[in-house]
């Protein structure tokens, strides 16, 4: 961080390198000029699950390519000042994409489990009739 200028970190979704690797990947762009002052994070999100037969397309990357020269923040792009990075953790967690989680009350969870169990019992009974 002191010897290189980390310009940007682009976060690619899991599956971008299938069939060889299915993990999420971060690409670092840096130059040997000055020390890092701020880092631009960009998250590529095709909005679908990538598979070996349905890989990421150039069109899905085009938004990132077009947006990269811009110096603005968005839902996919943000800047982080070097003073805000703790312990050299460069992970690309995007605070602009907060997923709201709704927790059901325990009684509702239990009711859903019971309903699923009953459905499973019915399907198993049908299978037994077919096989016997």
KOLGU-4560 file (N, C-alpha, C; in nm, 3 decimals, padded with zeros to 5 digits):
<recs>
<n_xx: 00.083 n_yy: -00.119 n_zz: 00.000 ca_xx: 00.000 ca_yy: 00.000 ca_zz: 00.000 c_xx: 00.088 c_yy: 00.126 c_zz: 00.000 mol: A seq: 1 type: UNK>
<n_xx: 00.207 n_yy: 00.114 n_zz: 00.059 ca_xx: 00.295 ca_yy: 00.231 ca_zz: 00.060 c_xx: 00.376 c_yy: 00.242 c_zz: -00.070 mol: A seq: 2 type: UNK>
<n_xx: 00.406 n_yy: 00.126 n_zz: -00.133 ca_xx: 00.490 ca_yy: 00.127 ca_zz: -00.252 c_xx: 00.412 c_yy: 00.127 c_zz: -00.384 mol: A seq: 3 type: UNK>
<n_xx: 00.284 n_yy: 00.094 n_zz: -00.378 ca_xx: 00.203 ca_yy: 00.085 ca_zz: -00.497 c_xx: 00.073 c_yy: 00.163 c_zz: -00.479 mol: A seq: 4 type: UNK>
<n_xx: 00.017 n_yy: 00.209 n_zz: -00.589 ca_xx: -00.112 ca_yy: 00.276 ca_zz: -00.586 c_xx: -00.217 c_yy: 00.175 c_zz: -00.631 mol: A seq: 5 type: UNK>
<n_xx: -00.294 n_yy: 00.124 n_zz: -00.536 ca_xx: -00.404 ca_yy: 00.034 ca_zz: -00.570 c_xx: -00.517 c_yy: 00.122 c_zz: -00.624 mol: A seq: 6 type: UNK>
<n_xx: -00.538 n_yy: 00.114 n_zz: -00.753 ca_xx: -00.635 ca_yy: 00.200 ca_zz: -00.821 c_xx: -00.777 c_yy: 00.149 c_zz: -00.797 mol: A seq: 7 type: UNK>
<n_xx: -00.795 n_yy: 00.019 n_zz: -00.818 ca_xx: -00.930 ca_yy: -00.036 ca_zz: -00.809 c_xx: -00.927 c_yy: -00.184 c_zz: -00.775 mol: A seq: 8 type: UNK>
<n_xx: -01.037 n_yy: -00.229 n_zz: -00.716 ca_xx: -01.061 ca_yy: -00.371 ca_zz: -00.692 c_xx: -01.197 c_yy: -00.401 c_zz: -00.752 mol: A seq: 9 type: UNK>
<n_xx: -01.197 n_yy: -00.490 n_zz: -00.850 ca_xx: -01.320 ca_yy: -00.530 ca_zz: -00.917 c_xx: -01.359 c_yy: -00.667 c_zz: -00.865 mol: A seq: 10 type: UNK>
<n_xx: -01.479 n_yy: -00.676 n_zz: -00.811 ca_xx: -01.530 ca_yy: -00.800 ca_zz: -00.756 c_xx: -01.613 c_yy: -00.871 c_zz: -00.861 mol: A seq: 11 type: UNK>
<n_xx: -01.569 n_yy: -00.991 n_zz: -00.899 ca_xx: -01.641 ca_yy: -01.071 ca_zz: -00.998 c_xx: -01.721 c_yy: -01.178 c_zz: -00.925 mol: A seq: 12 type: UNK>
<n_xx: -01.839 n_yy: -01.215 n_zz: -00.976 ca_xx: -01.924 ca_yy: -01.312 ca_zz: -00.906 c_xx: -01.866 c_yy: -01.453 c_zz: -00.910 mol: A seq: 13 type: UNK>
<n_xx: -01.914 n_yy: -01.535 n_zz: -00.818 ca_xx: -01.871 ca_yy: -01.675 ca_zz: -00.820 c_xx: -01.918 c_yy: -01.739 c_zz: -00.950 mol: A seq: 14 type: UNK>
<n_xx: -01.837 n_yy: -01.826 n_zz: -01.004 ca_xx: -01.870 ca_yy: -01.894 ca_zz: -01.128 c_xx: -01.814 c_yy: -01.829 c_zz: -01.252 mol: A seq: 15 type: UNK>
<n_xx: -01.747 n_yy: -01.716 n_zz: -01.238 ca_xx: -01.696 ca_yy: -01.646 ca_zz: -01.356 c_xx: -01.587 c_yy: -01.726 c_zz: -01.427 mol: A seq: 16 type: UNK>
<n_xx: -01.517 n_yy: -01.815 n_zz: -01.354 ca_xx: -01.412 ca_yy: -01.895 ca_zz: -01.414 c_xx: -01.449 c_yy: -02.044 c_zz: -01.424 mol: A seq: 17 type: UNK>
<n_xx: -01.580 n_yy: -02.072 n_zz: -01.425 ca_xx: -01.624 ca_yy: -02.211 ca_zz: -01.441 c_xx: -01.583 c_yy: -02.262 c_zz: -01.578 mol: A seq: 18 type: UNK>
<n_xx: -01.547 n_yy: -02.386 n_zz: -01.595 ca_xx: -01.556 ca_yy: -02.498 ca_zz: -01.503 c_xx: -01.433 c_yy: -02.516 c_zz: -01.415 mol: A seq: 19 type: UNK>
<n_xx: -01.339 n_yy: -02.425 n_zz: -01.421 ca_xx: -01.213 ca_yy: -02.443 ca_zz: -01.348 c_xx: -01.222 c_yy: -02.404 c_zz: -01.202 mol: A seq: 20 type: UNK>
<n_xx: -01.297 n_yy: -02.300 n_zz: -01.172 ca_xx: -01.312 ca_yy: -02.255 ca_zz: -01.033 c_xx: -01.448 c_yy: -02.188 c_zz: -01.019 mol: A seq: 21 type: UNK>
<n_xx: -01.515 n_yy: -02.216 n_zz: -00.908 ca_xx: -01.647 ca_yy: -02.159 ca_zz: -00.886 c_xx: -01.650 c_yy: -02.050 c_zz: -00.782 mol: A seq: 22 type: UNK>
<n_xx: -01.533 n_yy: -02.006 n_zz: -00.737 ca_xx: -01.528 ca_yy: -01.909 ca_zz: -00.628 c_xx: -01.538 c_yy: -01.765 c_zz: -00.678 mol: A seq: 23 type: UNK>
<n_xx: -01.581 n_yy: -01.679 n_zz: -00.590 ca_xx: -01.585 ca_yy: -01.535 ca_zz: -00.617 c_xx: -01.441 c_yy: -01.486 c_zz: -00.633 mol: A seq: 24 type: UNK>
<n_xx: -01.419 n_yy: -01.391 n_zz: -00.722 ca_xx: -01.283 ca_yy: -01.347 ca_zz: -00.753 c_xx: -01.275 c_yy: -01.194 c_zz: -00.745 mol: A seq: 25 type: UNK>
<n_xx: -01.167 n_yy: -01.145 n_zz: -00.688 ca_xx: -01.139 ca_yy: -01.001 ca_zz: -00.687 c_xx: -01.017 c_yy: -00.976 c_zz: -00.774 mol: A seq: 26 type: UNK>
<n_xx: -01.025 n_yy: -00.876 n_zz: -00.861 ca_xx: -00.914 ca_yy: -00.839 ca_zz: -00.948 c_xx: -00.861 c_yy: -00.704 c_zz: -00.900 mol: A seq: 27 type: UNK>
<n_xx: -00.731 n_yy: -00.698 n_zz: -00.871 ca_xx: -00.669 ca_yy: -00.574 ca_zz: -00.824 c_xx: -00.600 c_yy: -00.505 c_zz: -00.941 mol: A seq: 28 type: UNK>
<n_xx: -00.624 n_yy: -00.375 n_zz: -00.952 ca_xx: -00.557 ca_yy: -00.292 ca_zz: -01.052 c_xx: -00.466 c_yy: -00.196 c_zz: -00.975 mol: A seq: 29 type: UNK>
<n_xx: -00.338 n_yy: -00.201 n_zz: -01.006 ca_xx: -00.245 ca_yy: -00.115 ca_zz: -00.935 c_xx: -00.133 c_yy: -00.070 c_zz: -01.026 mol: A seq: 30 type: UNK>
<n_xx: -00.063 n_yy: 00.034 n_zz: -00.981 ca_xx: 00.051 ca_yy: 00.085 ca_zz: -01.055 c_xx: 00.161 c_yy: 00.121 c_zz: -00.957 mol: A seq: 31 type: UNK>
<n_xx: 00.283 n_yy: 00.115 n_zz: -01.003 ca_xx: 00.397 ca_yy: 00.148 ca_zz: -00.917 c_xx: 00.433 c_yy: 00.294 c_zz: -00.940 mol: A seq: 32 type: UNK>
<n_xx: 00.355 n_yy: 00.381 n_zz: -00.879 ca_xx: 00.380 ca_yy: 00.525 ca_zz: -00.893 c_xx: 00.394 c_yy: 00.587 c_zz: -00.754 mol: A seq: 33 type: UNK>
<n_xx: 00.283 n_yy: 00.595 n_zz: -00.684 ca_xx: 00.282 ca_yy: 00.654 ca_zz: -00.551 c_xx: 00.213 c_yy: 00.558 c_zz: -00.455 mol: A seq: 34 type: UNK>
<n_xx: 00.203 n_yy: 00.598 n_zz: -00.332 ca_xx: 00.131 ca_yy: 00.515 ca_zz: -00.236 c_xx: -00.020 c_yy: 00.531 c_zz: -00.258 mol: A seq: 35 type: UNK>
<n_xx: -00.095 n_yy: 00.437 n_zz: -00.206 ca_xx: -00.239 ca_yy: 00.436 ca_zz: -00.223 c_xx: -00.304 c_yy: 00.541 c_zz: -00.134 mol: A seq: 36 type: UNK>
<n_xx: -00.392 n_yy: 00.621 n_zz: -00.191 ca_xx: -00.468 ca_yy: 00.721 ca_zz: -00.115 c_xx: -00.614 c_yy: 00.677 c_zz: -00.097 mol: A seq: 37 type: UNK>
<n_xx: -00.673 n_yy: 00.631 n_zz: -00.208 ca_xx: -00.808 ca_yy: 00.577 ca_zz: -00.201 c_xx: -00.821 c_yy: 00.467 c_zz: -00.307 mol: A seq: 38 type: UNK>
<n_xx: -00.912 n_yy: 00.375 n_zz: -00.280 ca_xx: -00.933 ca_yy: 00.260 ca_zz: -00.368 c_xx: -01.076 c_yy: 00.265 c_zz: -00.419 mol: A seq: 39 type: UNK>
<n_xx: -01.090 n_yy: 00.240 n_zz: -00.545 ca_xx: -01.224 ca_yy: 00.230 ca_zz: -00.603 c_xx: -01.264 c_yy: 00.083 c_zz: -00.606 mol: A seq: 40 type: UNK>
<n_xx: -01.379 n_yy: 00.053 n_zz: -00.549 ca_xx: -01.434 ca_yy: -00.082 ca_zz: -00.552 c_xx: -01.548 c_yy: -00.085 c_zz: -00.653 mol: A seq: 41 type: UNK>
<n_xx: -01.551 n_yy: -00.190 n_zz: -00.733 ca_xx: -01.661 ca_yy: -00.208 ca_zz: -00.827 c_xx: -01.707 c_yy: -00.352 c_zz: -00.820 mol: A seq: 42 type: UNK>
<n_xx: -01.837 n_yy: -00.373 n_zz: -00.804 ca_xx: -01.893 ca_yy: -00.507 ca_zz: -00.794 c_xx: -01.972 c_yy: -00.539 c_zz: -00.921 mol: A seq: 43 type: UNK>
<n_xx: -01.926 n_yy: -00.640 n_zz: -00.993 ca_xx: -01.997 ca_yy: -00.686 ca_zz: -01.112 c_xx: -02.105 c_yy: -00.783 c_zz: -01.066 mol: A seq: 44 type: UNK>
<n_xx: -02.230 n_yy: -00.751 n_zz: -01.099 ca_xx: -02.342 ca_yy: -00.835 ca_zz: -01.058 c_xx: -02.432 c_yy: -00.860 c_zz: -01.178 mol: A seq: 45 type: UNK>
<n_xx: -02.418 n_yy: -00.978 n_zz: -01.242 ca_xx: -02.502 ca_yy: -01.005 ca_zz: -01.358 c_xx: -02.649 c_yy: -01.029 c_zz: -01.323 mol: A seq: 46 type: UNK>
<n_xx: -02.678 n_yy: -01.045 n_zz: -01.195 ca_xx: -02.816 ca_yy: -01.065 ca_zz: -01.154 c_xx: -02.868 c_yy: -01.205 c_zz: -01.176 mol: A seq: 47 type: UNK>
<n_xx: -02.776 n_yy: -01.298 n_zz: -01.197 ca_xx: -02.813 ca_yy: -01.437 ca_zz: -01.218 c_xx: -02.697 c_yy: -01.525 c_zz: -01.176 mol: A seq: 48 type: UNK>
<n_xx: -02.725 n_yy: -01.654 n_zz: -01.161 ca_xx: -02.619 ca_yy: -01.748 ca_zz: -01.125 c_xx: -02.544 c_yy: -01.788 c_zz: -01.252 mol: A seq: 49 type: UNK>
<n_xx: -02.413 n_yy: -01.782 n_zz: -01.246 ca_xx: -02.331 ca_yy: -01.821 ca_zz: -01.361 c_xx: -02.308 c_yy: -01.972 c_zz: -01.358 mol: A seq: 50 type: UNK>
<n_xx: -02.313 n_yy: -02.033 n_zz: -01.474 ca_xx: -02.286 ca_yy: -02.176 ca_zz: -01.486 c_xx: -02.188 c_yy: -02.198 c_zz: -01.600 mol: A seq: 51 type: UNK>
<n_xx: -02.143 n_yy: -02.323 n_zz: -01.613 ca_xx: -02.050 ca_yy: -02.356 ca_zz: -01.720 c_xx: -02.113 c_yy: -02.329 c_zz: -01.857 mol: A seq: 52 type: UNK>
<n_xx: -02.243 n_yy: -02.356 n_zz: -01.869 ca_xx: -02.313 ca_yy: -02.337 ca_zz: -01.997 c_xx: -02.369 c_yy: -02.197 c_zz: -02.015 mol: A seq: 53 type: UNK>
<n_xx: -02.375 n_yy: -02.119 n_zz: -01.904 ca_xx: -02.425 ca_yy: -01.982 ca_zz: -01.911 c_xx: -02.325 c_yy: -01.889 c_zz: -01.842 mol: A seq: 54 type: UNK>
<n_xx: -02.209 n_yy: -01.868 n_zz: -01.907 ca_xx: -02.105 ca_yy: -01.784 ca_zz: -01.845 c_xx: -02.140 c_yy: -01.636 c_zz: -01.851 mol: A seq: 55 type: UNK>
<n_xx: -02.058 n_yy: -01.556 n_zz: -01.786 ca_xx: -02.077 ca_yy: -01.411 ca_zz: -01.791 c_xx: -02.052 c_yy: -01.365 c_zz: -01.935 mol: A seq: 56 type: UNK>
<n_xx: -02.126 n_yy: -01.263 n_zz: -01.976 ca_xx: -02.114 ca_yy: -01.214 ca_zz: -02.113 c_xx: -02.044 c_yy: -01.078 c_zz: -02.116 mol: A seq: 57 type: UNK>
<n_xx: -01.999 n_yy: -01.040 n_zz: -02.232 ca_xx: -01.935 ca_yy: -00.910 ca_zz: -02.248 c_xx: -02.034 c_yy: -00.799 c_zz: -02.214 mol: A seq: 58 type: UNK>
<n_xx: -02.161 n_yy: -00.819 n_zz: -02.251 ca_xx: -02.264 ca_yy: -00.718 ca_zz: -02.220 c_xx: -02.275 c_yy: -00.697 c_zz: -02.070 mol: A seq: 59 type: UNK>
<n_xx: -02.262 n_yy: -00.804 n_zz: -01.990 ca_xx: -02.272 ca_yy: -00.792 ca_zz: -01.845 c_xx: -02.151 c_yy: -00.721 c_zz: -01.785 mol: A seq: 60 type: UNK>
<n_xx: -02.039 n_yy: -00.725 n_zz: -01.855 ca_xx: -01.918 ca_yy: -00.654 ca_zz: -01.810 c_xx: -01.912 c_yy: -00.512 c_zz: -01.866 mol: A seq: 61 type: UNK>
<n_xx: -01.990 n_yy: -00.485 n_zz: -01.970 ca_xx: -01.983 ca_yy: -00.355 ca_zz: -02.038 c_xx: -02.018 c_yy: -00.240 c_zz: -01.945 mol: A seq: 62 type: UNK>
<n_xx: -02.115 n_yy: -00.260 n_zz: -01.856 ca_xx: -02.152 ca_yy: -00.154 ca_zz: -01.762 c_xx: -02.031 c_yy: -00.112 c_zz: -01.678 mol: A seq: 63 type: UNK>
<n_xx: -01.955 n_yy: -00.211 n_zz: -01.631 ca_xx: -01.835 ca_yy: -00.181 ca_zz: -01.552 c_xx: -01.731 c_yy: -00.108 c_zz: -01.638 mol: A seq: 64 type: UNK>
<n_xx: -01.713 n_yy: -00.152 n_zz: -01.759 ca_xx: -01.615 ca_yy: -00.090 ca_zz: -01.848 c_xx: -01.653 c_yy: 00.055 c_zz: -01.877 mol: A seq: 65 type: UNK>
<n_xx: -01.781 n_yy: 00.078 n_zz: -01.904 ca_xx: -01.828 ca_yy: 00.214 ca_zz: -01.932 c_xx: -01.822 c_yy: 00.303 c_zz: -01.809 mol: A seq: 66 type: UNK>
<n_xx: -01.849 n_yy: 00.246 n_zz: -01.694 ca_xx: -01.858 ca_yy: 00.323 ca_zz: -01.571 c_xx: -01.720 c_yy: 00.355 c_zz: -01.512 mol: A seq: 67 type: UNK>
<n_xx: -01.621 n_yy: 00.275 n_zz: -01.548 ca_xx: -01.490 ca_yy: 00.286 ca_zz: -01.484 c_xx: -01.426 c_yy: 00.424 c_zz: -01.493 mol: A seq: 68 type: UNK>
<n_xx: -01.431 n_yy: 00.493 n_zz: -01.607 ca_xx: -01.370 ca_yy: 00.626 ca_zz: -01.611 c_xx: -01.440 c_yy: 00.729 c_zz: -01.522 mol: A seq: 69 type: UNK>
<n_xx: -01.567 n_yy: 00.705 n_zz: -01.491 ca_xx: -01.643 ca_yy: 00.797 ca_zz: -01.406 c_xx: -01.583 c_yy: 00.802 c_zz: -01.266 mol: A seq: 70 type: UNK>
<n_xx: -01.595 n_yy: 00.912 n_zz: -01.202 ca_xx: -01.544 ca_yy: 00.927 ca_zz: -01.065 c_xx: -01.659 c_yy: 00.939 c_zz: -00.965 mol: A seq: 71 type: UNK>
<n_xx: -01.771 n_yy: 00.874 n_zz: -00.996 ca_xx: -01.888 ca_yy: 00.881 ca_zz: -00.910 c_xx: -01.911 c_yy: 00.747 c_zz: -00.842 mol: A seq: 72 type: UNK>
<n_xx: -01.992 n_yy: 00.752 n_zz: -00.738 ca_xx: -02.029 ca_yy: 00.630 ca_zz: -00.668 c_xx: -02.168 c_yy: 00.587 c_zz: -00.712 mol: A seq: 73 type: UNK>
<n_xx: -02.194 n_yy: 00.458 n_zz: -00.700 ca_xx: -02.324 ca_yy: 00.404 ca_zz: -00.735 c_xx: -02.350 c_yy: 00.283 c_zz: -00.647 mol: A seq: 74 type: UNK>
<n_xx: -02.455 n_yy: 00.208 n_zz: -00.681 ca_xx: -02.483 ca_yy: 00.087 ca_zz: -00.606 c_xx: -02.371 c_yy: -00.015 c_zz: -00.624 mol: A seq: 75 type: UNK>
<n_xx: -02.306 n_yy: -00.015 n_zz: -00.742 ca_xx: -02.197 ca_yy: -00.108 ca_zz: -00.769 c_xx: -02.058 c_yy: -00.051 c_zz: -00.742 mol: A seq: 76 type: UNK>
<n_xx: -02.046 n_yy: 00.079 n_zz: -00.731 ca_xx: -01.914 ca_yy: 00.141 ca_zz: -00.724 c_xx: -01.904 c_yy: 00.235 c_zz: -00.605 mol: A seq: 77 type: UNK>
<n_xx: -01.789 n_yy: 00.229 n_zz: -00.539 ca_xx: -01.766 ca_yy: 00.321 ca_zz: -00.428 c_xx: -01.616 c_yy: 00.340 c_zz: -00.410 mol: A seq: 78 type: UNK>
<n_xx: -01.582 n_yy: 00.449 n_zz: -00.340 ca_xx: -01.442 ca_yy: 00.479 ca_zz: -00.309 c_xx: -01.421 c_yy: 00.462 c_zz: -00.159 mol: A seq: 79 type: UNK>
<n_xx: -01.304 n_yy: 00.409 n_zz: -00.123 ca_xx: -01.268 ca_yy: 00.393 ca_zz: 00.018 c_xx: -01.132 c_yy: 00.457 c_zz: 00.038 mol: A seq: 80 type: UNK>
<n_xx: -01.124 n_yy: 00.549 n_zz: 00.131 ca_xx: -00.998 ca_yy: 00.615 ca_zz: 00.163 c_xx: -00.909 c_yy: 00.517 c_zz: 00.239 mol: A seq: 81 type: UNK>
<n_xx: -00.781 n_yy: 00.526 n_zz: 00.217 ca_xx: -00.685 ca_yy: 00.433 ca_zz: 00.277 c_xx: -00.693 c_yy: 00.434 c_zz: 00.430 mol: A seq: 82 type: UNK>
<n_xx: -00.727 n_yy: 00.547 n_zz: 00.490 ca_xx: -00.739 ca_yy: 00.556 ca_zz: 00.636 c_xx: -00.856 c_yy: 00.475 c_zz: 00.690 mol: A seq: 83 type: UNK>
<n_xx: -00.953 n_yy: 00.443 n_zz: 00.602 ca_xx: -01.070 ca_yy: 00.366 ca_zz: 00.645 c_xx: -01.051 c_yy: 00.215 c_zz: 00.630 mol: A seq: 84 type: UNK>
<n_xx: -00.935 n_yy: 00.173 n_zz: 00.582 ca_xx: -00.908 ca_yy: 00.030 ca_zz: 00.565 c_xx: -00.832 c_yy: -00.018 c_zz: 00.688 mol: A seq: 85 type: UNK>
<n_xx: -00.889 n_yy: -00.120 n_zz: 00.753 ca_xx: -00.830 ca_yy: -00.174 ca_zz: 00.875 c_xx: -00.752 c_yy: -00.301 c_zz: 00.845 mol: A seq: 86 type: UNK>
<n_xx: -00.635 n_yy: -00.312 n_zz: 00.902 ca_xx: -00.552 ca_yy: -00.434 ca_zz: 00.893 c_xx: -00.530 c_yy: -00.480 c_zz: 00.749 mol: A seq: 87 type: UNK>
<n_xx: -00.525 n_yy: -00.388 n_zz: 00.656 ca_xx: -00.503 ca_yy: -00.419 ca_zz: 00.514 c_xx: -00.606 c_yy: -00.517 c_zz: 00.460 mol: A seq: 88 type: UNK>
<n_xx: -00.729 n_yy: -00.514 n_zz: 00.514 ca_xx: -00.837 ca_yy: -00.597 ca_zz: 00.464 c_xx: -00.898 c_yy: -00.527 c_zz: 00.343 mol: A seq: 89 type: UNK>
<n_xx: -00.870 n_yy: -00.579 n_zz: 00.225 ca_xx: -00.916 ca_yy: -00.517 ca_zz: 00.101 c_xx: -01.043 c_yy: -00.582 c_zz: 00.047 mol: A seq: 90 type: UNK>
<n_xx: -01.111 n_yy: -00.661 n_zz: 00.129 ca_xx: -01.230 ca_yy: -00.731 ca_zz: 00.082 c_xx: -01.333 c_yy: -00.632 c_zz: 00.029 mol: A seq: 91 type: UNK>
<n_xx: -01.406 n_yy: -00.678 n_zz: -00.068 ca_xx: -01.495 ca_yy: -00.588 ca_zz: -00.141 c_xx: -01.639 c_yy: -00.595 c_zz: -00.090 mol: A seq: 92 type: UNK>
<n_xx: -01.659 n_yy: -00.588 n_zz: 00.038 ca_xx: -01.795 ca_yy: -00.586 ca_zz: 00.092 c_xx: -01.858 c_yy: -00.452 c_zz: 00.058 mol: A seq: 93 type: UNK>
<n_xx: -01.972 n_yy: -00.457 n_zz: -00.008 ca_xx: -02.037 ca_yy: -00.335 ca_zz: -00.055 c_xx: -02.142 c_yy: -00.289 c_zz: 00.045 mol: A seq: 94 type: UNK>
<n_xx: -02.120 n_yy: -00.180 n_zz: 00.116 ca_xx: -02.220 ca_yy: -00.131 ca_zz: 00.211 c_xx: -02.343 c_yy: -00.072 c_zz: 00.144 mol: A seq: 95 type: UNK>
<n_xx: -02.335 n_yy: -00.046 n_zz: 00.013 ca_xx: -02.449 ca_yy: 00.008 ca_zz: -00.060 c_xx: -02.553 c_yy: -00.100 c_zz: -00.091 mol: A seq: 96 type: UNK>
<n_xx: -02.513 n_yy: -00.226 n_zz: -00.079 ca_xx: -02.604 ca_yy: -00.337 ca_zz: -00.107 c_xx: -02.635 c_yy: -00.410 c_zz: 00.022 mol: A seq: 97 type: UNK>
<n_xx: -02.720 n_yy: -00.353 n_zz: 00.100 ca_xx: -02.759 ca_yy: -00.414 ca_zz: 00.226 c_xx: -02.886 c_yy: -00.495 c_zz: 00.201 mol: A seq: 98 type: UNK>
<n_xx: -02.878 n_yy: -00.623 n_zz: 00.230 ca_xx: -02.994 ca_yy: -00.709 ca_zz: 00.213 c_xx: -03.070 c_yy: -00.714 c_zz: 00.345 mol: A seq: 99 type: UNK>
<n_xx: -03.196 n_yy: -00.681 n_zz: 00.335 ca_xx: -03.279 ca_yy: -00.683 ca_zz: 00.455 c_xx: -03.329 c_yy: -00.826 c_zz: 00.476 mol: A seq: 100 type: UNK>
<n_xx: -03.309 n_yy: -00.877 n_zz: 00.595 ca_xx: -03.349 ca_yy: -01.012 ca_zz: 00.630 c_xx: -03.468 c_yy: -01.005 c_zz: 00.724 mol: A seq: 101 type: UNK>
<n_xx: -03.571 n_yy: -01.080 n_zz: 00.690 ca_xx: -03.688 ca_yy: -01.086 ca_zz: 00.776 c_xx: -03.686 c_yy: -01.219 c_zz: 00.850 mol: A seq: 102 type: UNK>
<n_xx: -03.683 n_yy: -01.213 n_zz: 00.980 ca_xx: -03.682 ca_yy: -01.334 ca_zz: 01.062 c_xx: -03.824 c_yy: -01.366 c_zz: 01.106 mol: A seq: 103 type: UNK>
<n_xx: -03.862 n_yy: -01.491 n_zz: 01.084 ca_xx: -03.995 ca_yy: -01.535 ca_zz: 01.127 c_xx: -03.992 c_yy: -01.569 c_zz: 01.275 mol: A seq: 104 type: UNK>
<n_xx: -04.106 n_yy: -01.554 n_zz: 01.340 ca_xx: -04.113 ca_yy: -01.597 ca_zz: 01.480 c_xx: -04.096 c_yy: -01.749 c_zz: 01.488 mol: A seq: 105 type: UNK>
<n_xx: -04.041 n_yy: -01.799 n_zz: 01.598 ca_xx: -04.016 ca_yy: -01.944 ca_zz: 01.611 c_xx: -04.140 c_yy: -02.030 c_zz: 01.586 mol: A seq: 106 type: UNK>
<n_xx: -04.257 n_yy: -01.986 n_zz: 01.628 ca_xx: -04.379 ca_yy: -02.065 ca_zz: 01.607 c_xx: -04.409 c_yy: -02.081 c_zz: 01.458 mol: A seq: 107 type: UNK>
<n_xx: -04.386 n_yy: -01.976 n_zz: 01.381 ca_xx: -04.410 ca_yy: -01.985 ca_zz: 01.236 c_xx: -04.308 c_yy: -02.078 c_zz: 01.170 mol: A seq: 108 type: UNK>
<n_xx: -04.184 n_yy: -02.072 n_zz: 01.215 ca_xx: -04.081 ca_yy: -02.161 ca_zz: 01.161 c_xx: -04.118 c_yy: -02.306 c_zz: 01.189 mol: A seq: 109 type: UNK>
<n_xx: -04.161 n_yy: -02.333 n_zz: 01.312 ca_xx: -04.201 ca_yy: -02.468 ca_zz: 01.349 c_xx: -04.320 c_yy: -02.515 c_zz: 01.266 mol: A seq: 110 type: UNK>
<n_xx: -04.417 n_yy: -02.428 n_zz: 01.243 ca_xx: -04.533 ca_yy: -02.463 ca_zz: 01.161 c_xx: -04.490 c_yy: -02.497 c_zz: 01.018 mol: A seq: 111 type: UNK>
<n_xx: -04.396 n_yy: -02.423 n_zz: 00.963 ca_xx: -04.347 ca_yy: -02.451 ca_zz: 00.827 c_xx: -04.273 c_yy: -02.585 c_zz: 00.823 mol: A seq: 112 type: UNK>
<n_xx: -04.194 n_yy: -02.613 n_zz: 00.925 ca_xx: -04.123 ca_yy: -02.741 ca_zz: 00.931 c_xx: -04.223 c_yy: -02.856 c_zz: 00.935 mol: A seq: 113 type: UNK>
<n_xx: -04.327 n_yy: -02.843 n_zz: 01.018 ca_xx: -04.429 ca_yy: -02.947 ca_zz: 01.027 c_xx: -04.501 c_yy: -02.966 c_zz: 00.893 mol: A seq: 114 type: UNK>
<n_xx: -04.532 n_yy: -02.856 n_zz: 00.826 ca_xx: -04.599 ca_yy: -02.865 ca_zz: 00.696 c_xx: -04.508 c_yy: -02.934 c_zz: 00.595 mol: A seq: 115 type: UNK>
<n_xx: -04.380 n_yy: -02.901 n_zz: 00.596 ca_xx: -04.285 ca_yy: -02.967 ca_zz: 00.505 c_xx: -04.274 c_yy: -03.115 c_zz: 00.536 mol: A seq: 116 type: UNK>
<n_xx: -04.269 n_yy: -03.150 n_zz: 00.664 ca_xx: -04.261 ca_yy: -03.291 ca_zz: 00.704 c_xx: -04.383 c_yy: -03.368 c_zz: 00.655 mol: A seq: 117 type: UNK>
<n_xx: -04.501 n_yy: -03.307 n_zz: 00.668 ca_xx: -04.624 ca_yy: -03.374 ca_zz: 00.624 c_xx: -04.622 c_yy: -03.396 c_zz: 00.473 mol: A seq: 118 type: UNK>
<n_xx: -04.575 n_yy: -03.296 n_zz: 00.400 ca_xx: -04.565 ca_yy: -03.308 ca_zz: 00.254 c_xx: -04.467 c_yy: -03.419 c_zz: 00.217 mol: A seq: 119 type: UNK>
<n_xx: -04.357 n_yy: -03.427 n_zz: 00.288 ca_xx: -04.258 ca_yy: -03.533 ca_zz: 00.263 c_xx: -04.320 c_yy: -03.670 c_zz: 00.290 mol: A seq: 120 type: UNK>
<n_xx: -04.392 n_yy: -03.683 n_zz: 00.400 ca_xx: -04.457 ca_yy: -03.811 ca_zz: 00.434 c_xx: -04.553 c_yy: -03.854 c_zz: 00.323 mol: A seq: 121 type: UNK>
<n_xx: -04.631 n_yy: -03.759 n_zz: 00.271 ca_xx: -04.724 ca_yy: -03.790 ca_zz: 00.163 c_xx: -04.651 c_yy: -03.839 c_zz: 00.038 mol: A seq: 122 type: UNK>
<n_xx: -04.544 n_yy: -03.771 n_zz: 00.003 ca_xx: -04.469 ca_yy: -03.809 ca_zz: -00.117 c_xx: -04.401 c_yy: -03.944 c_zz: -00.099 mol: A seq: 123 type: UNK>
<n_xx: -04.350 n_yy: -03.972 n_zz: 00.020 ca_xx: -04.288 ca_yy: -04.102 ca_zz: 00.048 c_xx: -04.393 c_yy: -04.212 c_zz: 00.038 mol: A seq: 124 type: UNK>
<n_xx: -04.512 n_yy: -04.187 n_zz: 00.088 ca_xx: -04.621 ca_yy: -04.285 ca_zz: 00.080 c_xx: -04.654 c_yy: -04.314 c_zz: -00.067 mol: A seq: 125 type: UNK>
<n_xx: -04.659 n_yy: -04.212 n_zz: -00.151 ca_xx: -04.685 ca_yy: -04.232 ca_zz: -00.294 c_xx: -04.577 c_yy: -04.318 c_zz: -00.358 mol: A seq: 126 type: UNK>
<n_xx: -04.450 n_yy: -04.291 n_zz: -00.322 ca_xx: -04.340 ca_yy: -04.369 ca_zz: -00.375 c_xx: -04.349 c_yy: -04.515 c_zz: -00.332 mol: A seq: 127 type: UNK>
<n_xx: -04.385 n_yy: -04.536 n_zz: -00.207 ca_xx: -04.398 ca_yy: -04.674 ca_zz: -00.157 c_xx: -04.506 c_yy: -04.749 c_zz: -00.233 mol: A seq: 128 type: UNK>
<n_xx: -04.618 n_yy: -04.682 n_zz: -00.264 ca_xx: -04.726 ca_yy: -04.746 ca_zz: -00.341 c_xx: -04.677 c_yy: -04.785 c_zz: -00.479 mol: A seq: 129 type: UNK>
<n_xx: -04.600 n_yy: -04.699 n_zz: -00.539 ca_xx: -04.549 ca_yy: -04.727 ca_zz: -00.674 c_xx: -04.451 c_yy: -04.844 c_zz: -00.672 mol: A seq: 130 type: UNK>
<n_xx: -04.363 n_yy: -04.845 n_zz: -00.572 ca_xx: -04.257 ca_yy: -04.946 ca_zz: -00.566 c_xx: -04.304 c_yy: -05.082 c_zz: -00.514 mol: A seq: 131 type: UNK>
<n_xx: -04.411 n_yy: -05.084 n_zz: -00.439 ca_xx: -04.457 ca_yy: -05.211 ca_zz: -00.382 c_xx: -04.561 c_yy: -05.276 c_zz: -00.463 mol: A seq: 132 type: UNK>
</recs>
